[in-house]
Amino acid sequence: MIELLWPWALAALPLPWLVRAVMPPLVTREAALRVPDAGRYAIGLQVSHSEPARRPGLLFIAWLAWICLLLALARPQYTGEIVSLPSTGRDLMVAVDISGSMNTEDMELDGRLTNRLSVVKRVVSDFIARRAGDRIGLVLFGSNAYLQAPLTFDLKTVQSLLAETPIGIAGGKTAIGDAIGLAVKRLRERPSEARVVILLTDGANNVGEVPPETAAELAAAAGVRIYTIGVGSEALRVPGLFGTFGSRIVNPSADLDEATLQKIADATQGRFFRAKDTAELAQIYQILDAIEPTDQQARDFRPVQGLFQYPLAAAWLLWIAVLVGGARGTYGTA
């Protein structure tokens, strides 16, 4: 639907006619030119007789230009159909460990043994897809922590960035404290009352500038709640020198610092979860959906597009046509 934002501007439509009616006509005094024989000037007389026929056309174009100018001033705009948008929900930063240990193949996905990061990508991607209405950000960390995606409503982009992340690109060690500090830095400037960090790791903090406990204190002071997830199986059969003969059971999650992850969650009024397999990890993210529900109340929105530039451009072109036409008429009578 097209509507005018300032329709009262069209009230100025008769203004040129009123000005012409009120103001006296312009009188010019020129000396008369007398010639003995008018036949020599027959061509000039024909041109002067054709001039009155041209002026009504220029006057019509000038009126069109004036109308287009008033239409532009009236601010026409196109209002689209009603679009339902989810109301603003939480500001949620997802911090994922991509250190070298995430390449350990101790979890199953689609019936086959695969590495931890592949399972995390699948489960976290499904979790992100369910967070319509939330701003989601992505922090990846290993020896260093870096922001892969700022807080955004574009959930598909966050999913793509997570899916394309290779193991070990941030270094082989684990900087849990730096990851928390980076996530809190991005969240504390947000006006939202519900600011959440979900941190997933399979190890212990062994590098970085900020200790995890200090980062948790900063998060608590900023009103950021942290949910920590420790991922990794507790039993993995390692083949021996002669294949299955001489194989042994090891704990691939021996380096996981559950105590520190629990302290981080407690300090920020969050929770600590332990995921030993794919099913438990998926269940944890379903629990987080219930603990931090999205706001399902939709807001109605009508997209509006301004159209004033089109009548304004037409007015300029018509005025140029009037000026060019007037100049040609002046030179033709000279």
N, C-alpha and C positions, 0 to 999 in steps of 0.2 A: 504494500500500500504506500502510495506517495502522498505526502502531506507537507504543508508549509509551516515552518517553525515561527516565522514572523509574517503572517498574512496581512497585517496592517500596513506593510510597506506598499502594497498595491494601491492604497488610497492616493498615492502620489501620481497615479496614471494620468489624470487630466492636467497636471501641472504645466507642461509646455503650452497647451492650448490656452490656459488661463493667463500665462505670462504674455503670450502673443495678443490676447484680447485686451488686456489691461494696458500694456505699453503702447505708446503711439508708434505709427509706422516710421521707418527710417527714410528720411527725405535727403536725396543727394542732388546737388546742383552742379551741372556740367555745362560747359559752353557748347552751344549748338555748332555743328559742323555743316557748312554750306558747300555744296559741290555743284558745278554747272551741269554735269551729266551723271545721272544715277545709274545709267546702264552699265558703266564700268564696274560698279559695285554690286552687281546682281548676285554674285556668289556670296558675298558678305551678307546680303539681305536674306538669302536662303538659309544661311547658318543661323541668323538671329531669329528667323521664323521657327526653326526647329528647336530652339532653346526652351520655350514654354512647354513643349511636349515632354522634355526631359525632366523638368523640375518636379512634377507630381510623383514620378517614380522615385526620385531621391527623397522626397518628403515621406513616402510610404516606407522606404528602407530605414529612414531616421526614426520613425515611429516604432518599427519593429525592434530597432536597437534599444530604444528607451524601454519597451516592454520587457525585453530580455534582461536588461539591467535591473529592472524592478523585481523580476522573478529571481534573479541571483540574490538580491538583497532580502527577499522573503525567505531565503534559506530552505529550499526544497530538500527533502530527505526521504529515503526509502526505508520503511519499517518492515522487517521480515516477519516470518511466522514465529510463534512462541517456541522457544527452546528451553528444555528443562535441564538445569545444571545442578549437580550435587553441591550442597553447602560446604563451606570450608571446614575441614576436619582437623586432624592432627598434623603436626610437623614431625616426621619420623625419619631418622637416619639409620640406615642399615650398614653396619660395619662387618666386613667379611675378611677373614684371615686367608691370604693366598700365599703363605710361605711354603717352602719346599715340602714340609710334612703333610700338606694337604694332598699330596700326590700318593699317599699311602692307600693301597687298594684293599680295604677291609670292610667295605659296605656294598650292598647289592642294589642294583638298579635294573629294572626290567628283566629280572631273573639271572643276571650275571654280575660277577664281582667287578667293581669299578672303584675309582679313587674318590676320596671324600669331597673334593671340590665339585665333581660332576653331580653328585647327589645334592650338594648344597645349592648349586645353580638351579636344578629342577625344582626343589622344594621352595626356595626363596622366590623364584620367579612366579610360582603359583600364588604365593603369599602376596606379592606385590600386585598381582592382577586383581586381587580381592579388595584392594585398598582404595577404591574409587572415592574421591572426595578428600583424600589425604595428600599432603605434599611429601614426596619420598625423595630422599637423598641417598647416595651410595659412597661409602668410604671403604677403600681397599688398603690392606696393610700387610707388611711383612717386616723386613728390617726398617722400612720407612712407611709412613702412612700418608696417603694422598687422597684428595677428593676426586672421585671419578665422575660423580653427577651431583650438582647442587640440588637443593630442594625444588621440586617441580611437580606439577600435576601430570606431566607427560610420562605416564607409567611405562608405556611401550619402549621409550628410549632408555629408561633405567634398566628394563629387562634385557634389552639388546646389549647394553654396555656390560652388564654382568655376564651374559652368555659369552661374550667375546674375550673375557679376561683370561689370560694364560696363567698357569701356576709359576710362582717364583719371580714374576716381573718386578715385584717390590722388594726383592731380597729374600734370603733363606731363613732369616730369624723372625722373631715375633715381638712387635712393639705395641703391646696392648694399651699402655698408658698414652702413647702418642695418638693412637686411633681414637680413644675416648676424648682426648683433649681437642682434636680436630673436629669431631662431631659436635661437641659442646660449643665450640667457637661458632659453628654455623647455626646452632639452635638458639643461643642465648639472645640474639638480636631479633628473634621472631616474636611477634606480639601474642602468639597463640598460648593458651593456658595449658595445652596438652602437648608437651615436647618429650619425645621418646627416642631412646637409642636401643637398638637390638644388636648386640655384639656376639659374633660367633667365632670361635677359635678352637684349635685342637692342641694347643700347647701352653707354654708359660711365658710370661714377659721376661725376655733376656736381652733386650736392647732398647734404646730410646732415651729421650731426654726427660720424660715425665713418668714417674712411678705410677702404677695403676691406682694405688690408694690415694695419691694426691689428685689424680685426674677424677676419681670418684667424688672427692670432697668438692672439687670445683663444679662438678655436675650437680651435686646436691644443692650447693649455694645458688646455682642458676635455675633451680627448679626443673632439672632434667632427670627423668626416670630412666634407669638402665636395666634392661633385661639381658642377662648373659646366658650363652648356650655353649656348653662343652660338647664337641662332637668327636666321634671315633669309637671303634669297637674295643672291647676289653680282652678279646681273645682272637688270635689269628694263628692258624697253623702254617708254620714255615717248613718247607720241604728240606730234607737233609741232603747229604752229599750224593746219595743214591736214590733221589726222588722221594717217594712216600716212605721208604724205609729210613728210619732214623729221623723222621720229622718231629717237630716239637711245637708246643703251644706257647706263644709269647703274648704279652700285653702291648699292643701298638700305641696305647694311650697312656703309657707310663709317665710321659712328660706333661700331661695335662694338669694344670694347677687349679684344681677345683676349689680349693680353699680361698684363693684370691678372687676367683670369679664370684664366689658366694659373698665375700666381703663387699665387692663392688655393687652387687645387687642390693644387699642390705643397706648400704650407705645411701642409696638413692631411692629407697622404697620400691625397688623392683623385685625380680625373682631370678633365681638361678635354675637352669634346666640342664639335664644330662641326656644327650641323644647317642645311644649306642648303635642304632641302625637307622635305616631309611624311614621305617614306619614310625619310630619314636620321634624323629626329627619333624616329620609331617604333622604328627599329633601336637608337638610343641607349638608350631606356628598356628594351628587351629585354636589352641588355648590362648595364644596371644591375640588372635582375632576376637575372642570372647572377652578378654581382659581389657583390650583397647578397641572397642567397637567403632566402626566408621559411622558418620552421621548420614543417615539415609534420607533426610528431609531435603527434597529438591526445591530449587528456586527457579521461578519462571523468568525468562530473559528474552527480550526482543532485539535482535541485531539491527542497528541503525547505520545507514550509509548516507553521507552527505552527497548532494547532487548539484550544489550551487555552481560548481566549476563549469558545467556544461552551458547554462544560459549566459554565464559571464563571458565565456569564450565566444559564444555566438554574438553577444553585444559588441565585443571588440572587433570582430570581423565585419559586422554590419556598419560600424562607425568608420572603419577604414574604407569600406565601399562608398560611403557617403562622401568622405573627404576626397577620394580619388575621382568620383563622379563630378563633384563640384569643381575640382581643379581643371578637369578636362573641359567643362562648360565655360570656365573663365578664359582659358586659352583659346577656345574655339571662337569666342566673340571678340577677341583682341584684333 
